[in-house]
Every structure is written in C-alpha cells, then in structure tokens.
Amino acid sequence: MSIAADKYIGFDVGFGSIRGGLTVMKKMLAAAVFASLLVELAGGAEQKRPAWWRTDVLAPKEESVQSEGLFARFYYPAKGEAPWQPIVMLSGSQGGLVTAKRRIEPLIASGYCVLSTAYFKAEGLPEDLVSVPLEFYGKAKAWLAQNPKVAQGGIAVIGGSKGGELALLLASRDPYIRCVVGIVPASHVFQGIAPRFHMSSSWSHKGKDLPFVPYVFNATFYRAVTETHKFRDVYQEALEQAGTGAEAARIPVEKTNGAVLLLSGKRDQMWPSTQMCNSIIKRLRQEKFPHVFKHVAYDTNHGVGASLEHWIEITSFLRNHYTTADRTKP
C-alpha cells in the first residue's frame, strides 16, 4: 500500500471517541482494583505484601514539572534518605500522565522516585499520537540529572501498551537506561493513532519519522474500529502484510544496556502482546543478550498492571536487576 506522506486516509472514524470510551472503562476497573490494592498494601493481605514494600511511605510527595517540551509529575517517598533511583513512567494511547496510585505507589513503597512523563496530549506536546518527537525524553533525562533527590548513573523506564512500545524503543537507543519494563508492549513501531489516520509513524526523531508498520485498511480494520473495538487482528494482519519490511520497524531491544522485563496478556484483544513479547525474547536469545531478560505471560487481557501480582513482579525485578552508580538497591 503506497500513500503519499502528506495525504490522510479518506476515512474519519472518530478514533478519539472510541479511545475515550475505553478510557472510561479502564477508570471504572481501576477504581475497584485500587480499593483492593490499598487494603493489600496497608497489610490487609499480609501474606502477599513483599517485605521490601514500606507501607509507611504509601502517600508520596509530588511536584509538578513543566518547561518547554516537558510536562511531568515527580513522585518521591515521604520518608527515607535521598537520593532515590529514578523511574520514568509512560502512559498508553490515552496520553497525558500516569497518575493512577495503583501504579505509582508500589514503586514509591519500594524506595524509588518516579517521573511520570507525558509525550502527547498535554500542554506543549502533540495532541495526537502521530510523529511524536522522542526529544521529550532527553528533557526528562536532563531534569532528573539536575535534581538532588535523584540517584545518578542510570534510569529505569516503565511503559504500558503504546507506552510499552515507547519504553522499549527508548531503551534501545539510550545506554543510560539500565532497566526497562514493557507492560503489554509492541515489538515494532506501528503507525500513529489519530482521529484521521495519517500515513505517519507513531514516533519521530530530529523531525524525521521512524520506520513503522502501517495498518491494513481492510474489512478487519473497519470492523474493529466501528464494531468490536478489538484490534488484535488489525495489528496481526499489519505485521503479516508488512512481511520483510517489518524488520526496519522492529524495535532492536537487543541494543538495550540493561535488564528487560516484559509482561503480556495471553487473551489481549487490543494487540497480540504475548506473541510480540515472545518474538522479542527469541531475538534476545539469538543475539546472546548479555543482560537479564524475562517474559511473564498472564492469562488475562490487555489490562496487565491492574493487579497486585503484576506490581510484585515488577518491583521484585527492579530490586534485583536495576542498579545505578549512586545506589545499588533501594
């Protein structure tokens, strides 16, 4: 399929409205999950709570961070001794910031500080997930470097869904990232997402689009957008139709300078996260990747990260495999 880069696909499906509806559903689920998670964190499920989670620092301190090209919120423990090892947190296709306590508080309770960083749909950033400049990350990294509360010598990045795609991409490009966690991530860079589907990448660097796998605008695509809102087959067909051309858009996770944790959902209907994570693990083995890597496939859907079990896995992995020059363990 060849379409000039300055042309829009002649199809307007109001994808933002669909995405908004999904976000509402996620918020409803999150409210119930967070209520039970707070009980467990506070000791209501003592047998499940890891020994390294400090429940006395559950309510973190936070600061708004805003400058040219950077829109973020910084969380750090209310108690304890700085500096704390930094984690950059990236949202999914809803954009904006990750502020859900169920995602932030397990990290704070484990002794980390978190910079929840927007990359689109926030002031001073692109409105849509199309050709998003990767330069936002450099600004987040520079902000962390000058903050005395932050341990220096490395960064961990955590992202979910499209944020997982982005987290793996950033880790493959910056050796300062010493640990990356992809929650239901993609193995490739895909076409951007907007109310009108522009034939552009999700990501750009220095004003140039990164290679991407385009959608296939067929019956499967139209049905997913207008009826089912399940995009697994859309992404599966996109990868299949791309053929050998998909290699240029593959995220070279093997270039990561640190540990890699992948979490996927076997019943994921948004995209084939388990299949894509399996392909990443296969490549890491083929390339004899020198760092620790792990893939945990849960018998669940795209909502990985909504369970206490998932955050025990993540914080345990970070504790064992994420080190910085200033601190080896929180």
HUKA-V261108 format. One record per pair of residues at least 24 apart in sequence whose ideal C-beta (glycine too) atoms are under 8 Angstrom apart, sorted by the first residue. I is the first residue (numbers start at 1). J is the second residue. Records with the same first field share a line. If there is no record, write none. Layout:
I = J / J
//
This chain:
1 = 214 / 216 / 217
3 = 199
4 = 199
5 = 199 / 200 / 209
7 = 199
8 = 196 / 197 / 198 / 199
9 = 196 / 197 / 198 / 199 / 217
11 = 196 / 197 / 217
12 = 195 / 196
13 = 195 / 197 / 225 / 226
14 = 195
15 = 193 / 194 / 195 / 197 / 225
16 = 194 / 195
18 = 225 / 229
19 = 93 / 94 / 193
21 = 229
22 = 94 / 229
23 = 94
26 = 94 / 303
29 = 303 / 306
30 = 100 / 102 / 306
33 = 102 / 306 / 307
34 = 100 / 101 / 102
36 = 308
37 = 102 / 105 / 308
38 = 101
40 = 308
41 = 105 / 106 / 109 / 308
45 = 308
48 = 308 / 312
50 = 110 / 312 / 315 / 316
52 = 110 / 111 / 315 / 319 / 330
53 = 106 / 109 / 110 / 315
54 = 79 / 80 / 109 / 110 / 111
55 = 109
57 = 108 / 109
58 = 105 / 108 / 109
60 = 104 / 105 / 108 / 114
65 = 115 / 143
66 = 123 / 124
67 = 139 / 143
68 = 124 / 139
69 = 124 / 125 / 133 / 135 / 136 / 139
70 = 117 / 124 / 136 / 139 / 140 / 143
71 = 97 / 117 / 118 / 122 / 123 / 124 / 125
72 = 97 / 115 / 116 / 117 / 118 / 140 / 143
73 = 97 / 99 / 115 / 116
74 = 113 / 114 / 115 / 116 / 147
75 = 104 / 107 / 108 / 113 / 114 / 115 / 116
76 = 108 / 113 / 114 / 149
77 = 108 / 111 / 113
80 = 111
82 = 148 / 149 / 150
83 = 148 / 149 / 150 / 151 / 152 / 326 / 327
84 = 111 / 112 / 113 / 149 / 150 / 151 / 327 / 330
85 = 111 / 112 / 113 / 151 / 154 / 156 / 322 / 324 / 326 / 327 / 330
86 = 112 / 113 / 114 / 115 / 144 / 150 / 151 / 155 / 156 / 324
87 = 112 / 113 / 114 / 115 / 155 / 156 / 157 / 158 / 318
88 = 114 / 115 / 117 / 137 / 140 / 141 / 144 / 155 / 156 / 157 / 158
89 = 114 / 115 / 116 / 117 / 157 / 158 / 159
90 = 117 / 119 / 157 / 158 / 159 / 160 / 163 / 164 / 166 / 167
91 = 116 / 118 / 119 / 159 / 160 / 163
92 = 159 / 160 / 161 / 162 / 163 / 164
93 = 129 / 161 / 162 / 193
94 = 121
95 = 119 / 120 / 121 / 122 / 129
96 = 121 / 122
97 = 122
98 = 160 / 163
102 = 306 / 311
103 = 305 / 311
106 = 308 / 311 / 312 / 314 / 315
107 = 158 / 311 / 314 / 315 / 318
109 = 315
110 = 315 / 318 / 319 / 330
111 = 330
112 = 156 / 318 / 330
113 = 149 / 150
115 = 140 / 143 / 144
119 = 163 / 166
128 = 192 / 193 / 194 / 195
129 = 162 / 192 / 193 / 194 / 202
130 = 192 / 193 / 194 / 198 / 200 / 201 / 202
131 = 192 / 200 / 201 / 202 / 203 / 204 / 209
132 = 192 / 202 / 203 / 204
133 = 203 / 204 / 205 / 207
134 = 169 / 170 / 173 / 203 / 204 / 205
135 = 205 / 206
137 = 170 / 174
141 = 174 / 176
151 = 324 / 325 / 326 / 327
152 = 324 / 325 / 326
153 = 178 / 324 / 325 / 326
154 = 178 / 179 / 258 / 322 / 323 / 324 / 325
156 = 180 / 181 / 258 / 318 / 322
157 = 181
158 = 183 / 314
159 = 183 / 185
160 = 184 / 185 / 304 / 305
161 = 185 / 270 / 302
162 = 186 / 193 / 202
165 = 189 / 190 / 202 / 251
166 = 202 / 203
168 = 251 / 253 / 256 / 260 / 280
169 = 203 / 210 / 251
171 = 253 / 256 / 257 / 258 / 260
172 = 251 / 252 / 253 / 254 / 255 / 256
173 = 255
174 = 257
175 = 257
176 = 257
177 = 256 / 257 / 258
178 = 257 / 258 / 259 / 322 / 323 / 324
179 = 258 / 259 / 260 / 261 / 317 / 318 / 321 / 322
180 = 256 / 258 / 259 / 260 / 261
181 = 261 / 262 / 263 / 314 / 317 / 318
182 = 260 / 261 / 262 / 263 / 277
183 = 263 / 304 / 305 / 310
184 = 263 / 264 / 265 / 268 / 270 / 271 / 273 / 302 / 304 / 305
185 = 262 / 264 / 273 / 276 / 277
186 = 235 / 251 / 271 / 273 / 276
187 = 250 / 251 / 253 / 276 / 277 / 279 / 280
188 = 212 / 213 / 239 / 246 / 249 / 250 / 251 / 276
189 = 213 / 249 / 251
190 = 215 / 235 / 238 / 249
191 = 215 / 238
210 = 249
211 = 248 / 249
212 = 249
213 = 238 / 239 / 242 / 245 / 246 / 249
214 = 238 / 242
216 = 241
230 = 269 / 270
231 = 269 / 270 / 271
232 = 268 / 269 / 270 / 271 / 272
234 = 271
235 = 271 / 272
236 = 271 / 272 / 275
251 = 280
253 = 280 / 283 / 284
254 = 283 / 284 / 287 / 289
256 = 289 / 291
257 = 291
258 = 291 / 321 / 322
259 = 291 / 292 / 293 / 317 / 321 / 322
260 = 284 / 289 / 291 / 292 / 293 / 294
261 = 293 / 294 / 295 / 296 / 313 / 314 / 317 / 321
262 = 293 / 294 / 295 / 296
263 = 295 / 296 / 297 / 298 / 304 / 305 / 310 / 313 / 314
264 = 295 / 296 / 297 / 298 / 304
265 = 297 / 298 / 299 / 300 / 301 / 302 / 303 / 304
266 = 297 / 298 / 299 / 300
267 = 299 / 300 / 301
268 = 301 / 302 / 304
269 = 301 / 302
270 = 301 / 302
271 = 302
273 = 302 / 304
291 = 321
292 = 320 / 321
//
